[in-house]
Amino acid sequence: MTMHHAEMRLRLPQKPYLSIRDMRKGDEPQVRKLLNRFLKATSDLLPEFQNDDEVSHWFFPKDRVVWTYVVEDPTRPNKLTDFVSFYSLPSSVLKSKGSSDSSQIKAAYLFYYATNPEPEVELTDKDVASSEGSTKKKKTLIKERQIALVKQRLVALVGDALIKARDAGFDVFNCINLLRNELFLEDLKFSKGDGLLYYYLYNWQTRGIDASRIGLVML
């Protein structure tokens, strides 16, 4: 792949998909509720954000440290439906032989995000007929439709984070395969890395947890 083809393939839209804005003072209670609900519904290993000061400490935008954006319900002013955050962790470029110049790769890392984990789903008459009157089949079908809607929303939400990171001057955007990241990695053209990340929980015993059920992001 030539550089031109790579740039064409990875080119981002000029404007965000959603009505996204910077997090501001007063958003902390809604962000906390959104995040706690999302984590509890999707994860087996997760932190619980207990108060607004904690949310402000971790997520309120700080220059050159963390960026956080929220989405408002277009039909209900000031009602937040989503939020997404990322932080800066630049890497130093080694000096080339015979050169005294050094530079950095400005890298953004996906932090926490949240959306409605269980959006409303209405089954059609065809769906009901295909379930053959089985309650279990109906629940399975509803769950599949909910996952599809969550995926669609996260592709738009994290896609907006990519656009914001580009506009903030970042060179690369990284994330790992926990939370519900597997739902958008392919659609947003993330490349798979070759590293492994292990979590060691001292003085705790737990069964093995799949990466998709981990809701704890190390910083």
Rosetta silent file (secondary structure, phi, psi, omega in degrees, C-alpha in Angstrom):
SEQUENCE: MTMHHAEMRLRLPQKPYLSIRDMRKGDEPQVRKLLNRFLKATSDLLPEFQNDDEVSHWFFPKDRVVWTYVVEDPTRPNKLTDFVSFYSLPSSVLKSKGSSDSSQIKAAYLFYYATNPEPEVELTDKDVASSEGSTKKKKTLIKERQIALVKQRLVALVGDALIKARDAGFDVFNCINLLRNELFLEDLKFSKGDGLLYYYLYNWQTRGIDASRIGLVML
SCORE:     score description
SCORE:     0.000 S_00000001
   1 L     0.000  127.573  177.548    0.000    0.000    0.000 S_00000001
   2 L   -77.733  165.171  178.126    1.393    3.380   -0.976 S_00000001
   3 H   -60.253  -39.011  179.290    1.224    6.364    1.347 S_00000001
   4 H   -61.948  -44.596  179.778   -1.411    7.921   -0.911 S_00000001
   5 H   -65.572  -37.945  178.679   -3.600    4.803   -0.712 S_00000001
   6 H   -64.234  -42.457  179.791   -3.148    4.657    3.067 S_00000001
   7 H   -65.267  -38.841  178.663   -4.185    8.288    3.435 S_00000001
   8 H   -66.863  -40.947 -177.402   -7.261    7.727    1.263 S_00000001
   9 H   -68.823  -36.423 -174.128   -8.260    4.590    3.186 S_00000001
  10 L  -100.810    8.095 -178.286   -7.836    6.167    6.616 S_00000001
  11 L   -63.986  136.261 -179.908   -9.165    9.619    5.821 S_00000001
  12 L   -99.428  154.057  174.358  -11.658   10.900    8.394 S_00000001
  13 L   -60.586  156.938  179.989  -14.743   13.032    7.767 S_00000001
  14 L   -73.980  -31.731 -177.177  -14.304   16.747    8.279 S_00000001
  15 L  -121.715  152.747  177.872  -17.164   17.014   10.784 S_00000001
  16 L   -62.691  157.624  177.866  -18.358   14.753   13.608 S_00000001
  17 L   -76.380  -38.988 -172.453  -21.269   12.362   13.074 S_00000001
  18 L  -105.464  169.756  176.252  -23.051   13.301   16.304 S_00000001
  19 L   -81.416   74.541 -171.812  -23.935   16.556   18.085 S_00000001
  20 E   -97.363  143.838  177.856  -20.795   16.292   20.183 S_00000001
  21 E  -144.405  166.042  176.552  -19.389   18.997   22.439 S_00000001
  22 E   -63.185  143.672  170.791  -16.729   19.422   25.129 S_00000001
  23 L   -65.806  140.589  179.939  -17.615   18.236   28.614 S_00000001
  24 L  -136.307  168.916 -179.590  -18.241   21.228   30.863 S_00000001
  25 L   -55.915  135.164 -177.393  -18.951   21.990   34.501 S_00000001
  26 L   102.436  -15.058  179.608  -22.323   20.601   35.513 S_00000001
  27 L   -83.910  -13.114 -172.215  -22.071   17.519   33.280 S_00000001
  28 H   -55.401  -46.125 -178.417  -20.474   15.371   36.006 S_00000001
  29 H   -60.353  -41.688 -179.404  -23.689   13.836   37.471 S_00000001
  30 H   -71.704  -38.463  177.391  -24.974   12.691   34.087 S_00000001
  31 H   -62.447  -42.115  179.826  -21.575   11.409   32.968 S_00000001
  32 H   -61.764  -45.349 -179.746  -21.272    9.402   36.197 S_00000001
  33 H   -65.225  -42.578  178.366  -24.714    7.826   35.749 S_00000001
  34 H   -59.944  -47.704 -175.417  -24.060    7.049   32.093 S_00000001
  35 H   -68.504  -46.684 -179.743  -20.698    5.445   32.804 S_00000001
  36 H   -61.659  -40.562  179.156  -21.753    3.408   35.838 S_00000001
  37 H   -65.176  -43.842 -178.292  -24.803    2.074   34.013 S_00000001
  38 H   -64.423  -45.474 -178.058  -22.791    1.171   30.921 S_00000001
  39 H   -65.195  -42.900 -179.191  -20.028   -0.565   32.872 S_00000001
  40 H   -64.678  -32.509 -178.049  -22.433   -2.555   35.053 S_00000001
  41 H   -81.392  -21.271 -171.445  -24.347   -3.758   31.995 S_00000001
  42 H  -119.804   -8.518 -170.856  -21.318   -4.747   29.924 S_00000001
  43 L  -130.476  152.794  173.899  -18.481   -5.703   32.284 S_00000001
  44 L  -102.376  -24.253  176.071  -17.567   -8.232   34.982 S_00000001
  45 E  -121.200  113.692 -171.354  -14.489   -6.330   36.197 S_00000001
  46 L  -155.221  152.642  171.061  -15.196   -2.634   36.590 S_00000001
  47 L   -86.595  160.551  173.163  -14.658    0.421   38.787 S_00000001
  48 L  -120.373  118.698  179.858  -17.602    2.261   40.314 S_00000001
  49 L   -84.046  112.726 -166.408  -17.474    6.038   40.186 S_00000001
  50 L   -92.660  -19.342 -179.187  -19.099    7.041   43.454 S_00000001
  51 L  -151.543  167.807 -174.992  -19.276   10.825   43.309 S_00000001
  52 H   -70.874  -29.667  177.732  -19.045   13.771   40.952 S_00000001
  53 H   -63.284  -38.086  178.344  -15.661   14.917   42.269 S_00000001
  54 H   -64.935  -42.854  177.652  -14.190   11.593   41.169 S_00000001
  55 H   -62.465  -43.289  179.401  -15.691   11.989   37.711 S_00000001
  56 H   -62.339  -40.885 -179.463  -14.346   15.539   37.483 S_00000001
  57 H   -61.128  -44.089 -174.348  -10.868   14.374   38.533 S_00000001
  58 H   -84.617  -31.671 -167.733  -10.656   11.671   35.855 S_00000001
  59 H  -120.100  -18.188 -177.654  -12.589   13.140   32.970 S_00000001
  60 L   -62.944  130.606 -174.502  -12.900   16.915   33.099 S_00000001
  61 L   -51.391  131.032  176.948  -10.880   18.192   30.104 S_00000001
  62 E  -129.914  127.848 -176.123   -7.302   19.126   30.966 S_00000001
  63 L   -55.415  127.112  178.020   -5.020   20.691   28.388 S_00000001
  64 L    65.347   15.341  179.091   -2.503   18.170   26.988 S_00000001
  65 L  -124.959  -64.985 -176.936   -3.786   15.478   29.392 S_00000001
  66 E  -138.536  143.591  178.210   -7.357   14.336   28.802 S_00000001
  67 E  -121.994  130.404 -179.506  -10.113   15.198   26.324 S_00000001
  68 E  -135.418  134.655 -178.197  -13.760   14.408   27.076 S_00000001
  69 E  -129.305  149.833  179.186  -16.824   14.971   24.913 S_00000001
  70 E  -126.583  160.471  177.618  -20.532   14.477   25.496 S_00000001
  71 E  -120.826  129.817  178.591  -23.564   14.107   23.243 S_00000001
  72 E   -96.381  145.866  174.790  -26.848   15.836   23.991 S_00000001
  73 L   -67.390  120.263 -177.598  -30.276   14.436   23.130 S_00000001
  74 L   -63.423  -20.801 -179.424  -31.497   16.644   20.243 S_00000001
  75 L   -96.314   -9.240 -177.857  -35.082   16.425   21.534 S_00000001
  76 L  -137.240   92.471 -177.965  -34.212   17.108   25.191 S_00000001
  77 L   -53.341  137.998  178.763  -31.808   20.019   25.754 S_00000001
  78 L    72.336    1.954  176.073  -29.102   19.377   28.380 S_00000001
  79 L   -92.313  117.059 -177.372  -29.958   15.651   28.505 S_00000001
  80 E   -86.967  137.392  179.379  -26.761   13.665   27.841 S_00000001
  81 E  -112.184  -22.953 -175.748  -26.962   10.393   25.930 S_00000001
  82 E  -152.455  160.639  167.975  -23.272    9.518   25.427 S_00000001
  83 E  -152.147  154.847  179.258  -19.760   10.476   26.383 S_00000001
  84 E  -147.976  145.371 -178.371  -16.279    9.542   25.165 S_00000001
  85 E  -141.107  155.360  172.564  -12.789   10.389   26.404 S_00000001
  86 E  -148.789  159.058 -178.906   -9.156    9.892   25.446 S_00000001
  87 E  -127.469  165.306 -176.686   -5.831   10.881   26.959 S_00000001
  88 E   -98.160  132.165  174.116   -2.399   11.849   25.671 S_00000001
  89 L  -144.846   82.024 -175.745    0.617    9.564   25.963 S_00000001
  90 L   -70.793  155.236  176.911    3.299   10.728   23.505 S_00000001
  91 E  -117.592  139.055  177.784    6.262    8.582   22.488 S_00000001
  92 E   -81.635  138.183  177.109    9.785    9.864   21.891 S_00000001
  93 E   -91.447  127.667 -179.397   11.372    9.095   18.534 S_00000001
  94 L   -62.857  143.126  178.647   14.928    7.834   18.854 S_00000001
  95 L   -65.660  138.243  175.573   17.557   10.071   17.335 S_00000001
  96 L   -75.906  156.027 -176.639   18.852    8.893   13.991 S_00000001
  97 L   -59.842  128.817  178.641   22.567    8.177   13.715 S_00000001
  98 L    81.507    5.733 -179.727   24.558   11.355   13.323 S_00000001
  99 L  -118.697  143.246  177.922   21.592   13.571   14.114 S_00000001
 100 L   -99.314   -1.276 -178.102   20.954   15.631   17.209 S_00000001
 101 L   -79.769  144.267  173.815   17.264   16.141   16.382 S_00000001
 102 L  -139.841  154.093 -178.327   14.569   14.352   18.360 S_00000001
 103 E  -148.359 -179.853 -179.139   10.808   14.475   18.116 S_00000001
 104 E  -129.191  149.431  168.452    7.668   12.901   19.490 S_00000001
 105 E   -95.369  118.686 -178.946    4.755   10.911   18.149 S_00000001
 106 L   -80.783  104.622 -175.467    1.624   12.476   19.565 S_00000001
 107 E  -109.707  130.454  173.655   -0.457    9.449   20.558 S_00000001
 108 E  -101.599  141.347  178.644   -4.015    9.516   21.875 S_00000001
 109 E  -121.164  128.937  178.632   -5.346    6.550   23.853 S_00000001
 110 E   -61.716  131.167  179.605   -9.047    5.764   24.158 S_00000001
 111 E  -105.050 -129.158  179.490  -10.144    6.075   27.798 S_00000001
 112 E   -90.392  156.646  174.574  -13.704    5.486   29.044 S_00000001
 113 E  -151.288  166.202  178.679  -16.901    5.966   27.073 S_00000001
 114 E  -158.097  146.814  172.544  -20.579    5.214   27.577 S_00000001
 115 L  -146.336 -177.607  177.609  -23.828    4.983   25.688 S_00000001
 116 L   -69.614  114.022 -176.361  -27.193    3.343   26.342 S_00000001
 117 L   -76.465  -15.379 -177.969  -26.263   -0.355   26.780 S_00000001
 118 L  -135.527   69.119 -179.559  -29.828   -1.562   26.317 S_00000001
 119 L   -63.620  153.170 -179.207  -31.570    0.576   23.668 S_00000001
 120 L   -66.707  137.299 -179.825  -35.268   -0.006   23.082 S_00000001
 121 L  -130.527  130.644  175.657  -36.053   -2.619   20.443 S_00000001
 122 L  -111.093  123.621  179.505  -39.442   -3.316   18.892 S_00000001
 123 L   -81.422  139.162  176.526  -39.910   -6.701   17.243 S_00000001
 124 L   -81.025  169.369  177.112  -41.805   -6.838   13.970 S_00000001
 125 H   -59.637  -35.564  178.387  -44.552   -9.348   13.224 S_00000001
 126 H   -65.761  -39.160  177.757  -41.991  -11.276   11.175 S_00000001
 127 H   -63.378  -44.789 -179.448  -39.630  -11.372   14.165 S_00000001
 128 H   -62.949  -40.447  179.929  -42.390  -12.657   16.441 S_00000001
 129 H   -65.729  -38.517 -178.260  -43.336  -15.310   13.898 S_00000001
 130 H   -70.428  -22.297  179.231  -39.722  -16.460   13.535 S_00000001
 131 L   -81.681   -8.364  174.954  -39.413  -16.896   17.311 S_00000001
 132 L    56.317   34.913  177.191  -42.252  -19.462   17.201 S_00000001
 133 L    73.318    7.229 -179.546  -43.759  -18.133   20.416 S_00000001
 134 L   -85.600  122.839  178.257  -40.640  -18.932   22.438 S_00000001
 135 H   -62.921  -38.918 -179.883  -39.864  -16.360   25.122 S_00000001
 136 H   -63.076  -42.808  179.306  -36.206  -17.419   25.123 S_00000001
 137 H   -66.163  -36.869  178.508  -35.912  -16.901   21.362 S_00000001
 138 H   -64.265  -44.565  179.029  -37.553  -13.477   21.655 S_00000001
 139 H   -62.820  -39.488  178.303  -35.088  -12.423   24.353 S_00000001
 140 H   -63.776  -42.313 -179.985  -32.183  -13.675   22.245 S_00000001
 141 H   -65.591  -41.804  177.806  -33.452  -11.750   19.224 S_00000001
 142 H   -62.027  -42.673  179.389  -33.912   -8.574   21.275 S_00000001
 143 H   -61.993  -42.248  178.988  -30.379   -8.927   22.652 S_00000001
 144 H   -62.582  -41.940  179.439  -28.943   -9.327   19.145 S_00000001
 145 H   -67.040  -37.053  178.488  -30.798   -6.226   17.956 S_00000001
 146 H   -64.736  -43.553  178.941  -29.585   -4.252   20.979 S_00000001
 147 H   -61.245  -39.994  178.983  -25.963   -5.222   20.319 S_00000001
 148 H   -62.933  -40.037  179.235  -26.356   -4.122   16.693 S_00000001
 149 H   -70.138  -39.129  177.115  -27.699   -0.729   17.824 S_00000001
 150 H   -63.394  -42.264  177.724  -24.925   -0.309   20.413 S_00000001
 151 H   -59.179  -47.812 -179.842  -22.361   -1.136   17.734 S_00000001
 152 H   -58.120  -40.701 -178.745  -23.831    1.451   15.366 S_00000001
 153 H   -69.998  -41.194 -178.553  -23.731    4.072   18.103 S_00000001
 154 H   -69.116  -33.831  175.720  -20.178    3.288   19.193 S_00000001
 155 H   -60.047  -41.999  178.332  -18.886    3.429   15.624 S_00000001
 156 H   -70.911  -42.447 -175.978  -20.273    6.969   15.427 S_00000001
 157 H   -66.925  -50.487  179.931  -19.160    7.964   18.944 S_00000001
 158 H   -71.595  -30.965  173.708  -15.580    6.684   18.742 S_00000001
 159 H   -59.641  -38.652  176.231  -15.419    7.880   15.133 S_00000001
 160 H   -66.510  -35.729  177.105  -16.095   11.368   16.465 S_00000001
 161 H   -62.968  -38.345  176.689  -13.295   10.883   19.011 S_00000001
 162 H   -61.515  -42.858 -179.930  -10.941   10.109   16.111 S_00000001
 163 H   -64.082  -43.414  179.419  -11.988   13.323   14.389 S_00000001
 164 H   -64.726  -39.164  178.830  -11.478   15.343   17.575 S_00000001
 165 H   -65.545  -41.823  176.338   -8.053   13.764   18.137 S_00000001
 166 H   -59.542  -45.797 -178.684   -7.014   14.605   14.580 S_00000001
 167 H   -66.363  -23.804  178.417   -8.159   18.208   15.035 S_00000001
 168 L   -85.705    0.649  174.583   -6.176   18.371   18.298 S_00000001
 169 L    93.095   14.346  178.765   -2.985   17.500   16.418 S_00000001
 170 L   -76.939  149.435  179.708   -2.536   13.829   17.347 S_00000001
 171 L   -91.991  -29.934 -174.411   -0.620   11.522   14.990 S_00000001
 172 E  -149.574  152.048 -179.924   -2.118    8.199   16.059 S_00000001
 173 E  -126.060  122.276 -176.106   -5.072    6.906   18.079 S_00000001
 174 E  -115.070  154.430  170.264   -4.708    3.709   20.126 S_00000001
 175 L  -157.079  166.680  177.242   -7.028    1.463   22.095 S_00000001
 176 L  -117.928  166.428 -170.256   -7.046   -2.078   23.480 S_00000001
 177 L   -88.286   58.524  170.544   -9.653   -4.816   23.073 S_00000001
 178 L  -120.333 -166.541 -171.457  -11.596   -4.387   26.304 S_00000001
 179 L    50.366 -134.827  175.870  -14.945   -2.737   27.122 S_00000001
 180 L  -109.859   30.378 -175.602  -17.031   -3.095   23.920 S_00000001
 181 H   -60.589  -28.320 -178.423  -14.159   -2.085   21.660 S_00000001
 182 H   -62.721  -17.679 -178.621  -14.524   -5.207   19.532 S_00000001
 183 H   -74.239  -22.617 -175.500  -17.758   -3.732   18.166 S_00000001
 184 L  -123.326   -7.482 -174.188  -16.006   -0.872   16.343 S_00000001
 185 L   -57.629  -46.946 -177.464  -12.363   -1.869   15.779 S_00000001
 186 L   -70.857  -43.993 -177.959  -12.900   -3.290   12.292 S_00000001
 187 L   -62.351  -34.752 -178.716  -15.373   -0.643   11.130 S_00000001
 188 L   -94.231   10.051  170.764  -13.027    2.182   12.168 S_00000001
 189 L    64.227   36.313  171.943  -10.030    0.456   10.539 S_00000001
 190 L   -71.382  142.333  175.587   -7.900   -0.088   13.648 S_00000001
 191 L   -95.317  138.274 -178.469   -4.838   -2.267   13.014 S_00000001
 192 L   -73.410  132.225  177.559   -4.196   -5.135   15.405 S_00000001
 193 L   -86.578  179.685 -178.193   -1.080   -4.754   17.536 S_00000001
 194 L  -116.427   13.067 -179.551    1.271   -7.498   18.691 S_00000001
 195 L   -95.758  164.002  177.168    1.434   -6.671   22.400 S_00000001
 196 L  -125.493  142.439  179.257   -0.275   -8.337   25.365 S_00000001
 197 L  -123.801  123.268  179.348   -1.671   -6.657   28.469 S_00000001
 198 L  -113.755  138.723  174.922   -2.179   -8.603   31.699 S_00000001
 199 L  -104.189  125.680  176.233   -4.036   -7.379   34.778 S_00000001
 200 L  -110.343  116.478 -179.138   -2.774   -8.694   38.135 S_00000001
 201 L  -102.878  101.816 -176.092   -5.246   -8.207   40.978 S_00000001
 202 L   -73.124  138.198  178.714   -3.355   -8.643   44.220 S_00000001
 203 L    66.126   20.716  175.794   -5.213  -10.220   47.159 S_00000001
 204 L  -129.013  146.019  173.622   -8.207  -11.015   44.994 S_00000001
 205 L  -116.820  134.730  179.470   -9.394  -14.282   43.529 S_00000001
 206 L  -153.680  155.411  174.994  -11.508  -14.348   40.396 S_00000001
 207 L   -72.503  169.220  176.251  -12.293  -16.623   37.515 S_00000001
 208 L   -63.578  137.203 -178.460  -10.861  -15.920   34.084 S_00000001
 209 L  -120.993  128.029  177.316  -12.524  -12.912   32.454 S_00000001
 210 L   -65.656  147.699 -177.148  -12.693  -12.362   28.717 S_00000001
 211 H   -55.313  -35.628 -178.046  -11.225   -9.078   27.518 S_00000001
 212 H   -68.759  -14.164  179.386  -14.635   -7.928   26.259 S_00000001
 213 H  -104.700   11.140  176.246  -15.999   -8.166   29.833 S_00000001
 214 E   -95.911  123.232 -178.905  -13.232   -6.024   31.370 S_00000001
 215 L  -114.534   23.440 -179.421  -14.357   -2.488   32.103 S_00000001
 216 L  -111.557  116.420 -178.549  -11.220   -1.267   33.866 S_00000001
 217 L  -102.560  119.454  178.327   -8.909    0.980   31.829 S_00000001
 218 L   -75.696  140.973  179.037   -5.391    1.346   33.160 S_00000001
 219 L  -128.144    0.000    0.000   -3.890    4.834   32.990 S_00000001
